[in-house]
Amino acid sequence: MRWIGEILTALTPDTIVNAIEANLSAYYLPYSTLPGGMVHPEADVTWSTSGIPEPWFNWVVGAQFPHATEQRVATILAAIAARNLPILWHFRPTTGPTNLGTILRAHGLQQFADEPCMALDLQAMPEPPTPLVDFTIVQVRDADDLARWTAVWMAPIAEPTRQCCRSVYAQLGASPAAPWRYYLGLLDGVSVATVKLFYAAGVVGVQHLMTVPAARRRGIAAALVSHAIHQARLGGYRLAALTAMPVGYEPYRRLGFREYGRWGSYLWRPASGSTGVPQTASPSG
């Protein structure tokens, strides 16, 4: 599991920010292993395409451009445009220069997200709450459970984006040797909630938290996240990291997560168009 790395134990503000950034950046690497995928790690930026015509699965991260920024951005976008795939350009807290967003907008990119990066010291977290009545949590271990998990997470997503997501997750699978772990919440035996953990850079990232509307406001999301990150703590992990959409900020804060900077994204699409990214869900939050 080449993404996982040595478990982070020294929790200082700097190491926490660096680990959050590294985990979020590593999260996108598996998409480059899909058929037709490729990754371009360069000294001042890393970008990758998956071959999938959805921006979720094509990305730029880690830009550090001290000089000639406009020309550098133009060069990268030209290489991306040659593949004719939509892409998300992600900002990490240490991304530079500070006017990169202005330059991206000048090149036709649109701001897509600006979310807080949050983290929790797992040794300081409380024990998982008492299980809710008729609510159970299972870890996904086979293709059938993964299909059920994917169906819940994709509930607010329209076709053909949904078909792309089904294809990606089926291809990546739920192998115990992979750096991701899927958890499915069931209420009275019906699948109602999802969360995904991603182990990289010595920390565990929390992704894809979703509860179907009919099951919300019952503490299900909190119970599911607490259970999942408790499993990471039992495995020796010290830090859980995530980016929070507005609807999730307060629930995460109540669980003990603290904010450590921002994570933003800009969207580029080829002129021919694509199915785009719905605003109701994100694969990274």
DRENZATI-842439 format. One line per field, with one value per residue (C-alpha): residue number from 1; y, x, z. Coordinates in nm, 4 decimals, always signed. Each point is the difference from the previous one (the first is absolute). Example, Ala and Ser with C-alpha at 12.3 -4.5 7.8 and 13.67 -1.06 7.14 Angstrom:
<recs>
i: (1  2)
py: (-0.4500  +0.3440)
px: (+1.2300  +0.1370)
pz: (+0.7800  -0.0660)
</recs>
This chain:
<recs>
i: (1  2  3  4  5  6  7  8  9  10  11  12  13  14  15  16  17  18  19  20  21  22  23  24  25  26  27  28  29  30  31  32  33  34  35  36  37  38  39  40  41  42  43  44  45  46  47  48  49  50  51  52  53  54  55  56  57  58  59  60  61  62  63  64  65  66  67  68  69  70  71  72  73  74  75  76  77  78  79  80  81  82  83  84  85  86  87  88  89  90  91  92  93  94  95  96  97  98  99  100  101  102  103  104  105  106  107  108  109  110  111  112  113  114  115  116  117  118  119  120  121  122  123  124  125  126  127  128  129  130  131  132  133  134  135  136  137  138  139  140  141  142  143  144  145  146  147  148  149  150  151  152  153  154  155  156  157  158  159  160  161  162  163  164  165  166  167  168  169  170  171  172  173  174  175  176  177  178  179  180  181  182  183  184  185  186  187  188  189  190  191  192  193  194  195  196  197  198  199  200  201  202  203  204  205  206  207  208  209  210  211  212  213  214  215  216  217  218  219  220  221  222  223  224  225  226  227  228  229  230  231  232  233  234  235  236  237  238  239  240  241  242  243  244  245  246  247  248  249  250  251  252  253  254  255  256  257  258  259  260  261  262  263  264  265  266  267  268  269  270  271  272  273  274  275  276  277  278  279  280  281  282  283  284  285)
py: (+0.0000  +0.2652  +0.2911  -0.0686  +0.1040  -0.0061  +0.0898  +0.3639  +0.0287  +0.3492  +0.2259  +0.3629  +0.2636  -0.0247  -0.3802  -0.0104  +0.2471  -0.1839  -0.3355  +0.1310  +0.1319  -0.3192  -0.2242  +0.2054  +0.0050  -0.3743  -0.0632  +0.0709  -0.2248  -0.3248  +0.1565  +0.0209  -0.3821  -0.0423  -0.1102  +0.3051  +0.1806  +0.1798  +0.2094  +0.2850  +0.0698  +0.3112  +0.2069  +0.2805  -0.1784  -0.3416  -0.0630  -0.3115  -0.1202  -0.3231  -0.0356  +0.0518  +0.2996  +0.1367  +0.2680  -0.1930  -0.2448  +0.2446  +0.2425  +0.2425  +0.0306  +0.1513  +0.2944  +0.2006  +0.2597  +0.2653  +0.1519  +0.0242  -0.1230  +0.0963  -0.1765  -0.3065  -0.0215  +0.0377  -0.2823  -0.2378  +0.0820  -0.0566  -0.3479  -0.0729  +0.1362  -0.2427  -0.2827  +0.1708  -0.0841  +0.2278  +0.0531  +0.1454  +0.2114  -0.0400  +0.2548  -0.1129  +0.2348  +0.0483  +0.0370  +0.2980  +0.2654  +0.1793  +0.1311  -0.3450  +0.0074  +0.3275  -0.1475  -0.3142  +0.2080  +0.1978  -0.3312  -0.0913  -0.2135  +0.0435  -0.0188  -0.3201  -0.0390  +0.1668  -0.2326  -0.0095  -0.2643  -0.1655  -0.2532  -0.1963  -0.1564  -0.3516  -0.0515  +0.2876  -0.1195  -0.1457  -0.3593  -0.0621  +0.0783  -0.2691  -0.1629  +0.1439  -0.2270  -0.2078  +0.1619  -0.2184  +0.0688  -0.2381  +0.0290  -0.0575  -0.3063  -0.1235  +0.1217  -0.0353  +0.2144  +0.2520  +0.0286  +0.0698  +0.2564  +0.1720  +0.0161  +0.1913  +0.2386  +0.0757  +0.0647  +0.3763  -0.0413  +0.0035  -0.2195  -0.0307  +0.1047  -0.2867  -0.2550  +0.1374  -0.0304  -0.3550  -0.0934  +0.1611  -0.1563  -0.3414  +0.0114  +0.1152  -0.2522  -0.0513  -0.2134  -0.0264  +0.0817  +0.3377  +0.3233  +0.0695  -0.1428  +0.0319  -0.0071  -0.0369  +0.0971  -0.1918  +0.1057  -0.2881  -0.1899  +0.2703  +0.1727  +0.3670  +0.1410  -0.0221  +0.1070  -0.0819  +0.0093  +0.0566  -0.0923  +0.2047  +0.2221  -0.1656  +0.1217  -0.1070  +0.2176  +0.0091  +0.0102  -0.0554  +0.0509  -0.0233  -0.0652  -0.0333  +0.2813  -0.2278  -0.1146  +0.3363  +0.1771  -0.3278  +0.0047  -0.2567  +0.1922  +0.0658  -0.3642  -0.1202  +0.2335  -0.0779  -0.3721  +0.0254  +0.2214  -0.2089  -0.2911  +0.2160  +0.0801  -0.3704  -0.0383  +0.2486  +0.3128  +0.3368  +0.2430  +0.0118  +0.2673  +0.1293  +0.2935  +0.1052  +0.1157  +0.2667  -0.2528  -0.2144  +0.2639  +0.0149  -0.3792  -0.0509  +0.2783  -0.1655  -0.3204  +0.1921  +0.0885  +0.3321  +0.2197  +0.0228  +0.2225  -0.0292  -0.2316  +0.1489  -0.1174  +0.1567  -0.1759  -0.0147  -0.1646  -0.0506  +0.2110  -0.3076  -0.0213  -0.2828  -0.1211  +0.2200  -0.0196  +0.0185  +0.2314  -0.2449  -0.2420  -0.0206  -0.2975  +0.1804  +0.1084)
px: (+0.0000  +0.2376  -0.2320  -0.0329  +0.3398  +0.1244  -0.2634  +0.0284  +0.0554  +0.1485  -0.3037  +0.1057  -0.1903  +0.2557  +0.0037  -0.3800  -0.0371  +0.2634  -0.1678  -0.3449  +0.1410  +0.1901  -0.2981  -0.2359  +0.2495  +0.0660  -0.3747  -0.0123  +0.2917  -0.2002  -0.2067  +0.3141  +0.0263  -0.3253  +0.0240  +0.1055  +0.1223  +0.3311  +0.1741  +0.2465  +0.2061  +0.2078  +0.2220  -0.2524  -0.3343  -0.1608  -0.2866  -0.1751  -0.2799  -0.1954  -0.1586  -0.3410  -0.1971  -0.0840  +0.2055  -0.0109  +0.2513  +0.2412  +0.1994  +0.2845  +0.1539  +0.2973  +0.0763  +0.2994  +0.0794  +0.2442  +0.0520  -0.1600  -0.3322  -0.2252  +0.2167  +0.0308  -0.3763  -0.0524  +0.2473  -0.1709  -0.3489  +0.1121  +0.1230  -0.3278  -0.2071  +0.1734  -0.1738  -0.3412  -0.1002  -0.1458  +0.2263  -0.0001  +0.2973  +0.0290  +0.1496  +0.1760  +0.0675  +0.3625  -0.0740  +0.1695  +0.0034  -0.2848  -0.1407  -0.0265  -0.3804  -0.0079  +0.2241  -0.2133  -0.3153  +0.1741  +0.0590  -0.3688  -0.0146  -0.2926  +0.0255  -0.1699  +0.0673  +0.1637  -0.0193  +0.1661  +0.2651  -0.0737  +0.1798  -0.0556  +0.2530  -0.1421  +0.1484  -0.2148  -0.3243  -0.2748  -0.1096  -0.2579  -0.3547  -0.2418  -0.1336  -0.3269  -0.3034  -0.0299  +0.3169  +0.2934  +0.3346  +0.1827  +0.3372  -0.0195  +0.2018  -0.1419  -0.1431  -0.3641  +0.0466  +0.2005  -0.2877  -0.2389  +0.2404  +0.0403  -0.3761  -0.0482  +0.2896  -0.1182  -0.3611  +0.0117  +0.2069  -0.1541  +0.0805  +0.2345  +0.2251  -0.1460  +0.1067  +0.3548  +0.0153  -0.1336  +0.2671  +0.2848  -0.0901  -0.0605  +0.3432  +0.1815  -0.1862  +0.0016  +0.3101  +0.1356  +0.3416  -0.1189  +0.0494  -0.3745  -0.2682  -0.3744  -0.2634  -0.3721  -0.2709  -0.3284  -0.3225  -0.2436  +0.2117  -0.0249  +0.3174  -0.0236  +0.3504  +0.3585  +0.3478  +0.3402  +0.3401  +0.3173  +0.3325  +0.2916  +0.2846  -0.0186  -0.3544  -0.3540  -0.2133  -0.3783  -0.1865  -0.3427  -0.2176  -0.3597  -0.3355  -0.3179  -0.2494  -0.2573  +0.2553  +0.1517  -0.0122  +0.0218  +0.3733  +0.0750  +0.2833  +0.1729  -0.0357  +0.1382  +0.3025  +0.0749  -0.0075  +0.2235  +0.2698  -0.0075  +0.1116  +0.2894  +0.0910  +0.0001  +0.2482  +0.2382  -0.0912  +0.0205  -0.1586  -0.3210  -0.0208  -0.2703  -0.1455  -0.3478  -0.2841  -0.2152  -0.2630  +0.2633  +0.2059  -0.1938  -0.0466  +0.3739  +0.0786  -0.2230  +0.1980  +0.3167  +0.1411  +0.1873  +0.0644  +0.3512  -0.0215  -0.1975  -0.0266  -0.1358  -0.0656  -0.0351  -0.1812  +0.1056  -0.2029  +0.0804  -0.2001  -0.1965  -0.1416  -0.0345  -0.2544  +0.1667  -0.0048  -0.3268  +0.0098  -0.1817  +0.2873  +0.3756  +0.2370  +0.2302  -0.2364)
pz: (+0.0000  -0.1279  +0.0867  +0.3704  +0.1400  +0.3581  +0.2605  +0.1077  +0.3754  +0.0475  -0.0131  -0.0313  -0.1994  -0.2820  -0.0166  +0.0116  -0.2902  -0.2039  +0.0662  -0.0949  -0.3275  -0.0752  +0.0748  -0.2177  -0.2851  +0.0231  -0.0036  -0.3733  -0.0986  -0.0362  -0.2793  -0.2132  +0.0135  -0.1949  -0.3640  -0.1985  +0.3116  +0.0389  +0.2647  -0.0525  +0.3150  -0.0699  +0.2262  +0.0482  -0.0506  -0.0444  -0.2380  -0.1189  -0.2228  +0.0359  -0.3418  +0.1672  -0.1361  +0.3448  +0.1790  +0.3300  -0.1437  -0.1696  +0.2116  +0.0639  +0.3485  +0.1789  -0.2281  +0.1210  -0.2664  +0.1212  -0.3467  -0.3455  +0.1349  -0.2882  -0.2553  +0.2252  +0.0455  -0.3748  -0.0689  +0.2439  -0.1270  -0.3590  +0.0921  +0.1783  -0.2885  -0.2331  +0.1871  -0.0325  +0.3575  +0.2711  +0.2975  +0.3535  +0.1043  +0.3772  +0.2371  +0.3128  +0.2942  -0.1115  -0.3711  -0.1581  -0.1186  +0.1730  -0.3298  -0.1590  +0.0200  -0.1930  -0.2685  -0.0287  -0.0419  -0.2737  -0.1787  +0.0136  +0.3166  +0.2389  +0.3777  +0.1116  +0.3738  +0.2992  +0.3005  +0.3413  +0.0598  +0.3353  +0.2170  +0.3210  +0.2395  +0.0272  +0.3454  +0.1240  -0.1585  +0.2195  -0.0301  -0.2732  +0.1165  +0.1056  -0.3178  -0.1222  +0.0129  -0.3186  -0.1461  -0.0983  -0.1696  -0.2311  -0.1679  -0.3747  -0.1004  -0.3304  -0.3293  +0.1093  +0.3116  -0.2015  -0.2481  +0.2897  +0.1454  -0.3362  -0.0557  +0.3276  -0.0570  -0.3542  +0.1035  -0.0797  -0.3173  -0.3464  -0.2964  -0.1865  +0.2900  +0.2011  -0.2600  +0.0009  +0.3786  -0.0080  -0.2511  +0.1968  +0.3335  -0.1515  -0.1645  +0.3139  +0.2147  +0.3759  +0.0463  +0.3579  -0.1502  -0.1308  +0.1983  +0.0143  +0.2291  -0.0622  +0.2764  -0.0599  +0.2497  +0.0046  +0.1701  +0.0491  -0.2522  -0.2689  -0.1246  +0.1006  +0.0589  -0.1236  +0.0983  -0.1445  +0.1682  -0.2002  +0.1594  -0.1348  +0.1231  +0.3419  +0.0749  -0.0802  -0.2260  +0.0430  -0.3305  -0.1575  +0.3060  -0.1166  +0.1665  -0.2038  +0.0776  +0.1657  +0.2598  +0.0937  +0.3383  +0.1906  +0.0794  -0.2688  -0.1669  +0.3332  +0.1019  -0.3330  +0.0023  +0.3648  -0.0679  -0.3062  +0.1506  +0.3193  -0.2193  -0.1203  +0.3601  +0.0863  -0.2878  +0.1640  -0.1957  +0.1749  -0.2446  -0.2061  -0.2707  -0.2334  -0.1892  +0.1083  -0.2200  +0.1728  +0.1071  +0.1711  +0.1795  +0.3280  +0.0311  -0.0474  +0.2458  +0.2598  -0.0477  +0.0916  -0.3423  -0.0183  -0.3036  -0.1489  -0.3084  -0.3223  -0.3005  -0.3189  -0.3546  -0.3442  -0.2829  -0.3655  -0.2740  -0.3681  -0.2405  -0.1089  +0.3521  +0.2496  +0.2490  +0.2593  +0.3778  +0.1906  +0.3008  +0.2275  +0.0529  -0.0310  +0.0018  +0.2339  +0.2756)
</recs>
